[in-house]
Amino acid sequence: MTIRTAATAVAFLLAAAAPAAALDCSLAKAVYTPLDADDDWSAEDGVANAWEITHPRRAGTDSDRPWVIRLAETRQKLAAEFGVAHPPGFGMAHVFMLTPPGEKGKHFDAGKAPSAPLYYFGDDLKRVDPEGEDDPKAPPLVQLPGLSKAFWDWKRDGRRFVPPDGLWKLTACRD
């Protein structure tokens, strides 16, 4: 390999490794997708589900925040909504189910429904919290650790909605 070819290869690798321009939108317009979509416990072999997290604003919920977490699998047209609670004295926010996937309007036992801690991270992987802001900027990463297992354990019949665990990245901004 010549020096010029090696320099070109190094420049190409550095350009490929450089982070893409960060998206800049409000949390209410942010769309997050899983970084590890292969960790989808509800997808059949050879099928790729299309998961996303959004934060629509909702008035009149039991949430501590002016928005809810909407977790959707768009290929199957299933979604669940979660309120956000950050009780005083606790170091983290939690999500609790408001509407289960595919069962709008049906009664369900909220005490047995899936819930999980809620974390937001900056590009540097330091925790951030958009709490208390009227129209907060969307953090680059979201995590709901343990939510996959909670869904897996919750319904044993027809596990069509078991979201992937891990980090979710801000990938789009909607109008």
C-alpha contacts under 8 A as a table, 3 or more apart, distances in Angstrom:
res1	aa1	res2	aa2	distance
1	M	5	T	6.18
1	M	6	A	6.39
2	T	5	T	5.16
2	T	6	A	6.13
3	I	6	A	5.05
3	I	7	A	6.04
4	R	7	A	5.09
4	R	8	T	6.19
5	T	8	T	5.08
5	T	9	A	6.17
6	A	9	A	5.04
6	A	10	V	6.18
7	A	10	V	5.12
7	A	11	A	6.13
8	T	11	A	5.10
8	T	12	F	6.13
9	A	12	F	5.08
9	A	13	L	6.22
10	V	13	L	5.10
10	V	14	L	6.13
11	A	14	L	5.16
11	A	15	A	6.14
12	F	15	A	5.17
12	F	16	A	6.17
13	L	16	A	5.08
13	L	17	A	6.10
14	L	17	A	5.10
14	L	18	A	6.12
15	A	18	A	5.24
22	A	140	P	7.70
23	L	140	P	7.81
23	L	170	L	7.27
23	L	171	T	7.46
23	L	172	A	7.21
23	L	173	C	7.52
24	D	137	K	7.16
24	D	138	A	7.14
24	D	173	C	7.90
25	C	29	K	6.39
25	C	30	A	6.39
25	C	137	K	5.86
25	C	138	A	5.89
25	C	173	C	6.10
26	S	29	K	5.48
26	S	30	A	6.35
26	S	135	D	6.24
26	S	136	P	5.60
26	S	137	K	4.31
26	S	138	A	5.08
27	L	30	A	5.07
27	L	54	T	7.95
27	L	55	H	6.25
27	L	135	D	7.04
27	L	136	P	5.78
27	L	137	K	5.45
27	L	138	A	4.14
27	L	139	P	7.56
28	A	54	T	7.14
28	A	55	H	5.03
28	A	56	P	5.32
28	A	57	R	6.45
28	A	67	W	7.48
28	A	135	D	7.51
28	A	138	A	7.85
29	K	54	T	7.37
29	K	55	H	7.25
29	K	56	P	7.66
29	K	173	C	5.25
29	K	174	R	4.94
29	K	175	D	6.31
30	A	54	T	6.00
30	A	55	H	7.02
30	A	138	A	6.22
30	A	170	L	6.58
30	A	171	T	7.79
30	A	172	A	6.11
30	A	173	C	4.71
30	A	174	R	6.44
31	V	52	E	6.40
31	V	53	I	5.81
31	V	54	T	5.13
31	V	170	L	5.78
31	V	171	T	5.97
31	V	172	A	5.10
31	V	173	C	5.90
31	V	174	R	7.22
32	Y	52	E	5.39
32	Y	53	I	4.96
32	Y	54	T	6.54
32	Y	141	L	7.73
32	Y	142	V	7.64
32	Y	168	W	5.55
32	Y	169	K	5.02
32	Y	170	L	4.36
32	Y	171	T	5.57
32	Y	172	A	7.08
33	T	51	W	6.05
33	T	52	E	4.77
33	T	53	I	6.52
33	T	168	W	5.12
33	T	169	K	5.49
33	T	170	L	6.70
33	T	171	T	6.46
34	P	37	A	5.48
34	P	51	W	6.96
34	P	52	E	7.23
34	P	164	P	6.89
34	P	165	D	7.94
34	P	166	G	7.20
34	P	167	L	6.05
34	P	168	W	4.13
34	P	169	K	6.19
35	L	166	G	7.22
35	L	167	L	5.83
35	L	168	W	5.52
35	L	169	K	6.29
36	D	39	D	5.77
36	D	164	P	7.12
36	D	165	D	7.73
36	D	166	G	6.82
36	D	167	L	7.49
37	A	40	D	5.82
37	A	48	A	7.79
37	A	49	N	7.93
37	A	51	W	7.99
37	A	164	P	6.22
38	D	48	A	8.00
38	D	164	P	7.67
39	D	164	P	5.05
39	D	165	D	6.63
40	D	43	A	5.73
40	D	49	N	7.60
40	D	162	V	6.71
40	D	163	P	5.97
40	D	164	P	4.58
40	D	165	D	7.80
41	W	148	S	7.74
41	W	152	W	7.97
41	W	162	V	5.73
41	W	163	P	7.11
41	W	164	P	6.81
42	S	159	R	5.86
42	S	160	R	5.08
42	S	161	F	5.85
42	S	162	V	5.15
42	S	163	P	7.41
43	A	46	G	7.97
43	A	47	V	5.78
43	A	48	A	6.42
43	A	49	N	6.19
43	A	160	R	7.27
44	E	47	V	5.39
44	E	48	A	7.99
49	N	73	E	6.47
49	N	74	T	7.54
49	N	75	R	5.97
49	N	76	Q	7.83
50	A	73	E	5.33
50	A	74	T	5.47
50	A	75	R	5.62
51	W	71	L	7.36
51	W	72	A	5.65
51	W	73	E	4.45
51	W	74	T	6.38
51	W	163	P	7.27
52	E	71	L	5.97
52	E	72	A	5.38
52	E	73	E	6.55
52	E	74	T	7.69
53	I	69	I	6.73
53	I	70	R	5.57
53	I	71	L	4.68
53	I	72	A	6.40
53	I	168	W	7.93
54	T	69	I	6.00
54	T	70	R	5.17
54	T	71	L	6.73
55	H	67	W	5.76
55	H	68	V	5.41
55	H	69	I	4.88
55	H	70	R	5.98
56	P	67	W	5.45
56	P	68	V	5.84
56	P	69	I	7.04
56	P	70	R	7.08
57	R	66	P	5.72
57	R	67	W	3.95
57	R	68	V	6.31
58	R	61	T	6.61
58	R	66	P	6.01
58	R	67	W	5.17
58	R	68	V	6.39
59	A	66	P	6.58
59	A	67	W	7.75
61	T	83	G	7.11
62	D	83	G	6.71
63	S	66	P	7.09
63	S	67	W	7.60
63	S	68	V	7.30
63	S	83	G	4.75
63	S	84	V	4.88
63	S	85	A	5.64
64	D	83	G	7.71
64	D	84	V	5.77
64	D	85	A	5.03
64	D	86	H	6.42
65	R	68	V	7.40
65	R	83	G	7.91
65	R	84	V	6.15
65	R	85	A	7.36
65	R	131	E	6.88
65	R	132	G	7.37
67	W	83	G	7.60
67	W	84	V	7.84
68	V	81	E	6.54
68	V	82	F	5.61
68	V	83	G	4.99
68	V	84	V	6.42
69	I	81	E	5.64
69	I	82	F	5.02
69	I	83	G	6.47
69	I	84	V	7.44
69	I	95	V	7.72
70	R	79	A	6.78
70	R	80	A	5.89
70	R	81	E	4.51
70	R	82	F	6.43
71	L	79	A	5.54
71	L	80	A	5.39
71	L	81	E	6.27
72	A	77	K	7.35
72	A	78	L	5.77
72	A	79	A	4.07
72	A	80	A	6.45
73	E	76	Q	5.98
73	E	77	K	5.99
73	E	78	L	5.32
73	E	79	A	6.15
73	E	161	F	7.42
74	T	77	K	4.56
74	T	78	L	6.36
74	T	79	A	7.82
75	R	78	L	7.92
78	L	101	P	5.38
78	L	102	G	5.65
78	L	161	F	7.46
79	A	100	P	7.23
79	A	101	P	4.71
79	A	102	G	6.78
80	A	97	M	7.25
80	A	98	L	7.52
80	A	99	T	5.44
80	A	100	P	4.80
80	A	101	P	4.56
80	A	102	G	7.83
81	E	97	M	5.98
81	E	98	L	5.47
81	E	99	T	5.21
81	E	100	P	6.85
82	F	95	V	5.58
82	F	96	F	5.06
82	F	97	M	4.28
82	F	98	L	5.12
82	F	99	T	7.10
83	G	95	V	5.49
83	G	96	F	5.33
83	G	97	M	6.32
83	G	98	L	6.23
84	V	93	A	6.61
84	V	94	H	5.72
84	V	95	V	4.61
84	V	96	F	6.53
85	A	93	A	5.54
85	A	94	H	5.25
85	A	95	V	6.24
85	A	96	F	7.63
86	H	90	F	6.91
86	H	92	M	6.31
86	H	93	A	4.30
86	H	94	H	6.28
87	P	90	F	5.84
87	P	93	A	7.45
90	F	93	A	7.69
92	M	117	P	6.78
92	M	118	L	6.86
92	M	119	Y	7.25
93	A	117	P	5.90
93	A	118	L	5.26
93	A	119	Y	7.15
94	H	115	S	7.15
94	H	116	A	5.65
94	H	117	P	4.25
94	H	118	L	5.18
95	V	115	S	5.46
95	V	116	A	5.51
95	V	117	P	6.22
95	V	118	L	6.36
96	F	110	A	7.88
96	F	113	A	7.65
96	F	114	P	6.91
96	F	115	S	4.75
96	F	116	A	7.14
97	M	100	P	6.71
97	M	110	A	6.64
97	M	113	A	6.30
97	M	114	P	6.46
97	M	115	S	6.41
98	L	110	A	7.57
99	T	103	E	7.20
99	T	104	K	6.12
99	T	105	G	7.74
100	P	103	E	5.63
100	P	104	K	6.72
100	P	108	F	7.91
101	P	104	K	7.28
101	P	161	F	7.31
103	E	106	K	5.47
108	F	113	A	7.80
109	D	112	K	5.61
109	D	113	A	6.37
110	A	113	A	4.92
112	K	154	W	7.18
113	A	150	A	7.91
113	A	151	F	7.94
113	A	154	W	6.50
114	P	147	L	6.58
114	P	150	A	4.97
114	P	151	F	5.65
114	P	154	W	6.62
115	S	147	L	6.33
115	S	150	A	6.88
116	A	144	L	5.81
116	A	145	P	6.27
116	A	146	G	6.08
116	A	147	L	5.43
116	A	150	A	7.91
117	P	144	L	5.68
117	P	145	P	6.29
117	P	146	G	7.88
118	L	142	V	7.45
118	L	143	Q	6.02
118	L	144	L	5.02
118	L	145	P	7.41
119	Y	127	R	6.89
119	Y	128	V	7.72
119	Y	129	D	7.63
119	Y	142	V	5.78
119	Y	143	Q	5.16
119	Y	144	L	6.58
120	Y	127	R	5.71
120	Y	128	V	5.43
120	Y	129	D	6.09
120	Y	139	P	6.28
120	Y	140	P	7.76
120	Y	141	L	5.72
120	Y	142	V	4.58
120	Y	143	Q	6.42
121	F	124	D	7.56
121	F	125	L	5.16
121	F	126	K	5.42
121	F	127	R	4.42
121	F	128	V	5.34
121	F	129	D	7.99
121	F	139	P	6.19
121	F	140	P	6.42
121	F	141	L	5.00
121	F	142	V	6.26
122	G	125	L	5.14
122	G	126	K	5.55
122	G	127	R	6.38
122	G	128	V	6.34
122	G	139	P	5.76
122	G	140	P	5.55
122	G	141	L	6.42
123	D	126	K	7.51
123	D	140	P	6.09
123	D	141	L	7.47
128	V	139	P	7.39
130	P	133	E	6.04
130	P	136	P	5.66
130	P	137	K	7.32
130	P	138	A	7.81
130	P	139	P	7.85
131	E	136	P	7.94
133	E	136	P	5.19
138	A	170	L	7.70
139	P	142	V	7.43
139	P	170	L	7.42
140	P	169	K	5.90
140	P	170	L	5.10
141	L	167	L	6.48
141	L	168	W	5.56
141	L	169	K	4.68
141	L	170	L	6.07
142	V	167	L	5.82
142	V	168	W	5.07
142	V	169	K	6.56
143	Q	165	D	7.88
143	Q	166	G	6.14
143	Q	167	L	4.86
143	Q	168	W	6.10
144	L	147	L	5.87
144	L	165	D	7.12
144	L	166	G	7.23
144	L	167	L	7.69
145	P	148	S	7.75
145	P	165	D	6.30
145	P	166	G	6.54
146	G	149	K	5.45
146	G	150	A	6.23
146	G	165	D	6.78
147	L	150	A	4.94
147	L	151	F	6.21
147	L	163	P	7.29
147	L	165	D	6.75
148	S	151	F	5.26
148	S	152	W	6.15
148	S	162	V	5.47
148	S	163	P	5.30
148	S	164	P	5.87
148	S	165	D	5.55
149	K	152	W	4.87
149	K	153	D	6.04
149	K	162	V	7.83
150	A	153	D	5.26
150	A	154	W	5.95
151	F	154	W	4.99
151	F	155	K	6.67
151	F	161	F	7.34
151	F	162	V	5.48
151	F	163	P	7.67
152	W	155	K	6.35
152	W	156	R	7.03
152	W	159	R	6.86
152	W	162	V	6.06
153	D	156	R	6.69
155	K	158	G	7.26
155	K	159	R	6.53
156	R	159	R	6.32
159	R	162	V	6.51
